Amino acid sequence: MDNFPYGVASQGIPLMGGGMPTTSGKYIFVDASNGSDGNDGLSQDQAFKTVAKAYSIARSNKDDVIVLSTYADHNLTAMVNITKNRVHFCSYDVYGRLYGQRAKVILPVLTTALAANVFAVKNTGIGNTFTGIKFISNNTEAATVAVLGEGGEYASYRNCEFYSPVRLNSDTQAEMVLNGDSTQFFNCTFGSLADAVVGDKVRPAILLTAGTVDAGKVCRDVYFDNCRFWKQAGGTTTAMVKATTAVDVERVMEFHDCHFIANPLGSTPAVAIACAASLTVGIIYLTGDTAAVKCTALATATGIFAALNVKAAATHIALQSTN
């Protein structure tokens, strides 16, 4: 019973506070303020201190759940490299917010092992899920290119936020590098309206560049639902999403009911979704009430299609339309 602190229902299902997921695997607790990596991690009063320790005992393909405290920053000493399958990360605040999550996983400024810290968190496993977490990278070193590198299969992110306030004068730094297969995002926020891009740089929230997260990985069949993409642009080149080659998207990437918002205090991006070349092996598909605010257009590249419920000014939709 120690691993089910809220008891068990008559059906034998563990009861968890705050709506945390039920599982047949282990619950592994992390409390950055009061925990200790000398504990067993299997109850709240025996919580680990670090995410790295919790992940080290999580088992692949057992649906173990790593539960993060919401009242302290979870500072990393190195990138968390997630290679196990079907491990689930959540906070006590799983019903949380589009932004401002209290469980914060942070990569601070590091000066050692730089090549190993390309991301704060890197996921290449299968079926892993992340709920109610804010991912942050404050690392200013050139080796770090994004907060999160997604190169797994069937990962799911719900009510998560991805934020980096550093290297704002870069064309290659991003909140996320996305090479995932069948990755799904629900109610997530990428980027910031507060931190201004310095100069006429792309500095995207999401960078699509094949093989960056893991050799041979490219994003395919990716889905975004009710997500926010934020930037305070430094010039017309700034974009929320950037594909660097014609083959960075395979099959389809869909944005449903998503909003690309540029802070009116900054410049006006030419497009919210930018492609360096026409897409040739996949399409980006805009559906529902997806819209761009304070951008000249949502997108103009060949291979980006719009099937939107409401079309406002023609300049705010893709050039290609399915209806």
N, C-alpha and C positions, 0 to 999 in steps of 0.2 A: 504493500500500500504506500510505501514511502515515496514512490515515483509518481503517485497520483494524489497530490496534496489537497485536491478538492473533492476526493472521494470517487466512487464508482456508481453509475446508474444501475438500475435493476437489470438492464440488458447487458451489463458488464462493460459498458463504455465509460472510459475515464471522463470525469467532469473537470474542465479547466476554466479558470477565471478569465474574464476579458474576451471570451470567444475563441481562445486558442484551439488549434486543431486537435482532434483526437487521433490516436495512432496506436498500432500494435507494437511499435518500437519504443525506444527510450525517450524520455524528456531529459534534456541536458540543459541546466540552467547556468546563465552567465550574469554575474552582478559585478560590474566594474568598480563599484564603490566599496562593497562589503565582502566580496567573494575572495577565494584563495585557490590558486591552482593546486594546492595540497589537499583540497576537499575532493569528494567523489563526484560532485556535479549533478547528482540525481535528485536533488530536492532544492527548494528555495533557500533553506538555511544551510545547505552544503554546496552553494553555488561556486562555480569556478570564477576566476577573476578575468580571464582573457578568452576571446573568441577562438584564438589559435588552439588553446588547450581543449576547449569544447569540441572543436572540429577533429582534433587528434583522436578522440575516443568514439566519435560518431561512426556508425557502421554503414558500409555501402549496401544499398538495396534492402534496408530494413525499416525505412521510413522513420528514422530517428529525427526528433525535433529539437533544434537548438533555440532556446528561449532567452532573449536579451532583455535586461532591465532597461527601463525607460528614463531613469533619473540620473544617469551619468554617461559621459562619453566613453565609448569603447575604442581606446587608442591602440593602434596596431604598431608593432615593431618591425613588421615586414608584411609583404603582400600575402593575403590569404589565398592560397591556390587550391580551388575546389575541384578535385578530380573524381571524388566518390559520386555515386548515383543515388538519387531519391533520398537526399538529405534536405531537411526543411528548416529554414531560418525564419524566426518571427520575433516580434516584440510582444510585451503584455498589451500593447495598444494596437492589436491587430485590426480593429475596425477603424483605426486612425484617420488619416487626413490625406488630401492630395499633396500637401506640403507641410513642412514644419514638424516632421516626425521626431519623437523624443528619443527613440533608440538610435543613436548615431554611431556608425562605424567609421573611424577616421584614420587616414594615413597621414601622420604629421610630417614635418620636414625631417628627412633622413639624410645621413651623410655616409652611410656604409652600405655595401651590397647593392649599389644603385641599379645595376643591370637586372637584378632579381625583382625590382619593385616597379615594374612597368605599369601596374595598376594597383589600386588599393585592394581590390578583390578581383580574382579571375575565376570564371566558371567554365569548365569544359566537361562537366559531368552530364548525366542523363536524368531528366525528370526532377531536377532540384527546384525548390520553390523558395521565394523570399517575400515576406509580408510585413508591412509597417516599419520599414527601416530607412533611415537616411544615410546614404553613402557619401562620404566626403573625402577629398584629397587636398591637403594643404602642401603637398610636397612640391617644391619649386625646381627640383632637379630635372634636367632635360630627359633623363631616362624614363621618367614617369609621363605617360602620354594620355592617361584617362583615369577617372575614378574607378570605372568597372570595365573589364574586358569580358564580353559574353561570347563564348564559342562552344556552348554545349548544345544539347538537344532537348526540346520540350521543356525548357525552363519557363517558370512563371513568376512574374513580379507583380505584386498587388500593393497598392497604396505605399509605394516607395518613392524616394526622392534621390536625385543624383546631382551633386553640386561640387564645383571646384572654383575657388576664388583666385587661383594663381595662373601664371603664364597667360595672361589675357591678351598678349600681343603675338599670339601664335596662330599659324594656319593648321597645325597638326594636333595641338592639344584639344581634348574634348571631355565632356562629362562621361561619355561611353563610347567605346569601340565595339561595334556590333557585327559579329560573324556567326550568330547563332542560327541553328536549324529549328524551325517551328517554335521560336521564342514568342511568348505572349506577355503583353504588358496591359495592366488594368489600373486606371486611376493613378497614374504615376506622373511625376513632374521632373523635367530635365532642364538644367541650366538655372540662370538667375536673371531677374530684372534689375537687380541692384548693382551688380559688378559690371562696369563698362568695358567692353572690348577696346583695346588700345590700338588705334590705327585702323586702316581699312583691311582688316584680317577676317578670315572665315570664322575661326574659333567656334566650331559647331558644338551643339549639345550632343549630337550623335554623329559619329564618323563611321561611314561604311567603307571599309578598305579590306579586301579579301586577304586572308592569311596573316593578318596582324596579331590576332589573339592566339591562333594556333595554325601551324602550317596546313594548307589545304582547306581551311574552314572559310565558308562564305555564307552570308545570311540568306535564308530561303524560307518561304512560307511564314513570315513574321507578321504578327498582328498587334496593333496598338488600339486600345479602346478608352475613350474619355481621358486622354493624356494631355498634359500641358508642356509646351516647349517655349522656353523663355530666353530672351537675349536683350541686352542693351547694346545695340550695334555700334561699331566704331566707324562704319562706312557701308556703302551699298553691297560690298562683297560678303559681309557677315551673313551667315545662314544658320538655321536651326538644325538641319540635317544636310550632310554632304556625302555624296558618292564620288569617289576619286577616279574610278574607271568604269568602263562600259559593262563589266561583269561582276560588279559588287553586289548585285541583287539577282538571285536565281528564282525563277518561278514567280512569286508574288510577295509583296510587302504591302499590307493594308493599314491605312490610318482611318479609323472610324470614330466620328464625333470628337476629333482632336482639335486643339487650338494652338496655333503658332503665333506667339505674341512678342512684338518688339516694343520695348519701352519707348514711349513718345519723346522722352528726354534725350534719346540717342538718335542715330541716323536711321534711315529707312532702308532695310535690306531690299535688294532687287527681287530676290525670291526667298521663300522660307525653306524650300527644299531644293538644293543645288546639286547638279550633276556635271562632272567635268566632261562627260561624253554621253552620247545617246545610249540608253540601256539596250543591250542586245540579247541577254539570256533571261530576262525577267522584267516585271513591271512593278511600278509603285502605283497603288490604287487608292484614291481618296473617296470615302463614302460618308453617308449620313450628314451630319452638320459640321463637318470639318471646315475650318476657316482660318484665314490669316488676318492678323490685326497689325496695322502700321507696317505692312510689307507691300511692295508694289504688286507682287503676285505670289500665289502659293507656289507655283512651279511653272517652268516653261520648257523643260527638256523633253526630248522625244523618249517615250517609254513611261511617262507619268500620265495617268488617266484620272478623270474626275467623273464621279456619278453621285453628285451631291443633291441633297434634298432641296436646298435653297441656294440659288446662284445669285449673288449680289452683283457687284461690278464685274464685268467680264475679265478685267485685269487681275482679279483675285482668284481665278481658277486656272487649272492647267489648260494648255492649248488643246489637248485632246480630250474629248468627252464621249462617254458611252450612251448619252441620251440627249 
